[in-house]
Amino acid sequence: MIIITGLAMAVLAGVDNGTSQVPGNVRGDSINRVTDESIRPFHVKIPEEKLVDLKRRVLATQWPEQENVKDASQGVQLATMQSLASYWAKDYDWRKVEARLNALPQFITNIDGVDIHFIHVRSKYKNALPVIITHGWPGSIIEQMKVIGPLTDPVAYGGKAEDAFDVVIPSIPGYGFSGKPTSVGWQPERIAKAWIELMRRLGYKKYVAQGGDWGNAISEIMALIAPPELLGIHTNMPATVPAEIGQALQAGMPPADLSADEANAYRQLDFFYKKGLGYANEMGLRPQTLYGIADSPIGLAGWILDHDASSYELISRVFEGKSEGLTKDDILDNITLYWVTNTAVSSARLYWETFQVAKGGFFDPRNVSIPVAVSVFPDEIYAAPKTWAERAYPKLIHYNRLNKGGHFAAWEQPKAFSEELRESFRSLR
C-alpha cells in the first residue's frame, strides 16, 4: 500500500493491493438489474436561456487581483482566465459541439437505478472489435470524440479494415448526460459492473476496454472481475508503481539504483504528490462544499484547468494564441458540458466515494491477470517505465512510449492514440 502525505494519497486510492485480486465486494456480486433494460435514443438540446445565462455570468465575473508571482505556483493565472473568459463570452458557440454530438448515435439505458448515457458507433467493417472507452475527471465524452472516426473507419485514416472497432463511450454516473446517483455507493467497482452490464445489453460476446484516469481504474477493475467476454484492456495512465517506490516517495528518499526512465517517473510522482493534489483532496474530503464551481462558470473553469501542470501549461499556451493539440473550442466544449449539465459537484463525489473504501494508492498495481496494453505519453502525471509495467501486468501484450502527449491523450493526440489501440489489440482479434 502506498500512503503519501496521509489523506492526500488516500483520496486517490483505488482497490486493495493485498492477496485478493477482486476489490471490495465485487466477487460474486452481480449488478442489480431493473426490469426495464431498454436502450433509448438520446438527443442533446440545451435551452437557449441557459447559454445566455452562462455568458451573462462570465461577463459579470468578480475577478481577484493578479497573482504576485511570475509563474503558476499560486494556481491558474489571471491572464489565462481572462483570455478564456473573453473568448467564452464573445466567440464561443456551444451549438457547434452540440451538433457534432447529435450527429453521433447516442443512447440512454438504466443500469442499477441510474440512467447511463453513451455514444455507440458501429463500424461498417465486418468483425470489428468492440471497445468500451472510459473518460476521467476533469474529462468527459468530449475527450474521445476525435478517435471515433479513426477507430470505426480506419481505412479513411490510413489504417486497415481488419483493425476496425465498434466504439462505446459511456458517461460516468454523475458526469455529462448520465444520471446523478441519489444514494452513496457509486465507486469504480460499481461502475465497472455497470459497464459489463452495458456491453451485455449491447449483445457483445467479446470486447476490450480502454481508459485513463478514472477510466483506467474502472477498466482495471473490469479486468479483475474478468467476465469471459473481456479479452483485454488498454491504458494510457497505468497503475504500476512498485511498493518500494511508494515507500521511498513517502520517506522522501529516492532509491539510488533507478534507471533513467524510473528516475523520471519518480520525479514526476514526487512533484504531483507534493504540489498537484489540491483538487483531489477537496473533492475526496468535502465535495459538497464546492458550491462556487456550481454557481460560477469561471470558478468551474479555473478548477478544471488546475488538474496537472503539463495540461495547464498546454491550455495556457492555447489561450495565448499558440497552436497545440487542443483548441480554445476543445477546452471550452468540455468545460461547458460540465456547466450545462450542472455536474461540477456530482462528478466530484466520485473522489469522495473512492475515499470511503480507500485501501491503496491509485497507482498501486492491482494484480490484473488478463492481457494489458500500455501507451505512455510523456506529459502524463507520470510516464510509467517499462520495467514497472512488466511487473504490474504479467500479461503485458504491448508497451510503447510516445514522443508527445499528456493526460488527455485521445483528445490531444487522436492519431497516435488511435494507432496505439489498433496495435495494442491486434493480437486479441
Stockholm file with secondary structure:
# STOCKHOLM 1.0

chainA/1-429         MIIITGLAMAVLAGVDNGTSQVPGNVRGDSINRVTDESIRPFHVKIPEEKLVDLKRRVLATQWPEQENVKDASQGVQLATMQSLASYWAKDYDWRKVEARLNALPQFITNIDGVDIHFIHVRSKYKNALPVIITHGWPGSIIEQMKVIGPLTDPVAYGGKAEDAFDVVIPSIPGYGFSGKPTSVGWQPERIAKAWIELMRRLGYKKYVAQGGDWGNAISEIMALIAPPELLGIHTNMPATVPAEIGQALQAGMPPADLSADEANAYRQLDFFYKKGLGYANEMGLRPQTLYGIADSPIGLAGWILDHDASSYELISRVFEGKSEGLTKDDILDNITLYWVTNTAVSSARLYWETFQVAKGGFFDPRNVSIPVAVSVFPDEIYAAPKTWAERAYPKLIHYNRLNKGGHFAAWEQPKAFSEELRESFRSLR
#=GR chainA/1-429 SS CCCSTTHHHHHTCCSCCSSCSSCTTCTTCCCCCCSCCCEEECCCCCCHHHHHHHHHHHHTCCCCCCCSSSSSTTSSCHHHHHHHHHHHHHTCCHHHHHHHHHTSCEEEEEETTEEEEEEEECCSSTTCEEEEEECCSSCCGGGGHHHHHHHHCGGGGTCCGGGCEEEEEECCTTSTTSCCCSSSCCCHHHHHHHHHHHHHHTTCSSEEEEESTHHHHHHHHHHHHCCTTEEEEEESSCCCCCHHHHHHHHHTCCCTTCCHHHHHHHHHHHHHHHHSCHHHHHHHHCGGGCHHHHHCHHHHHHHHHCSCHHHHHHHHHHHTTCCCSSCHHHHHHHHHHHHHTTCHHHHHHHHHHHHHTCCSCTTSCCCCCSCEEEEECTBSSSCCCHHHHHHHCTTEEEEEECSSCBSSHHHHCHHHHHHHHHHHHGGGC
#=GC SS_cons         CCCSTTHHHHHTCCSCCSSCSSCTTCTTCCCCCCSCCCEEECCCCCCHHHHHHHHHHHHTCCCCCCCSSSSSTTSSCHHHHHHHHHHHHHTCCHHHHHHHHHTSCEEEEEETTEEEEEEEECCSSTTCEEEEEECCSSCCGGGGHHHHHHHHCGGGGTCCGGGCEEEEEECCTTSTTSCCCSSSCCCHHHHHHHHHHHHHHTTCSSEEEEESTHHHHHHHHHHHHCCTTEEEEEESSCCCCCHHHHHHHHHTCCCTTCCHHHHHHHHHHHHHHHHSCHHHHHHHHCGGGCHHHHHCHHHHHHHHHCSCHHHHHHHHHHHTTCCCSSCHHHHHHHHHHHHHTTCHHHHHHHHHHHHHTCCSCTTSCCCCCSCEEEEECTBSSSCCCHHHHHHHCTTEEEEEECSSCBSSHHHHCHHHHHHHHHHHHGGGC
//
